[in-house]
């Protein structure tokens, strides 16, 4: 597991392919809350920390490509939440 203390607010989140997934708003437990600016519906979404492979300075890299990472976004920071939202 990554060291979540290295994740900075406003860091870019990219898939393993290098494509943009979102921007860090802040951490909430074991989730990264993304800014609303990257969301098609204008709402915050949450990415599980388990999807993060590496933190490289101001870039958070996921373990999968951007499309797969987007499919993991949740409306609430709840483990096993049924409401996934693709942005």
N, C-alpha and C positions, 0 to 999 in steps of 0.2 A: 504494500500500500504506500502511496505517496505521502510526503510530509505536507499536510494541508496548510501549515503555517506559511508555506512559501507562496501560496496563491494570493495574489494582490488584487485589490479592487481595481476595476477597469482593465484588467488583463484580457487579452483576446483569447478566446477558446477556439481551437482549430481541430479538425479531424486528423487522423493519421495521414490522410492524403494532403494535408496542408490547407484545405478549404475552410472558410469561416463557419463557425457554429454559433457563436454568440460572444457576449462580453460579460465579464464577472461584475455583478452588483456587489454581492458579499456572500459569505458562507452562512449556512443555517444547518447546524448539526453535520450530518454526513451528505449534505447537498450543496451545490453551488447555485445560488440564485442569480439568474441572468437578468440583464437590464431589459427594460421594455422596448428600448429603441430597436432591437433586433427582431422583435416579435411582430408577426403579421397581424395579430389580434390586439396589440397594444398592452398585453398583460405580461407579468413576470412568469417565467417558467423555471423549473429546477432540474439540474443534471446531477445524478448520483455521483459521488466521489469515486465509486468503484469503476466508473467509466474513464477515469483519468489515468493516463500512462506516465506522464511526465510534466513537470513544471520547469520551463526554461526561461528564466527572467520574467518578462511580461507576457509570456505565452503559455497557455495551458493546452497540452496535447492529449487528445482522447486515444483510447485503445483501438478505436475503429474509425472508419471513414466518416465524413461529415453527415451523410445521409443516415447512417445507422445511429450516430450520436443524436441527431435531431429526433429520431424515432423514440429515443429513451426519455425525452423531456416530459416532465410531469407538471400538472397544474398546481400541485401542493407537494411540499417536501415530506412525503410519507412513503415508507418502504412498502412495496407491494401495492401501491395505489393503482386502481384500475383505470384512472383517467389519464392516459398518455395523450400528449398533444404535439403533433408535428407542426413545426413552425415554418 
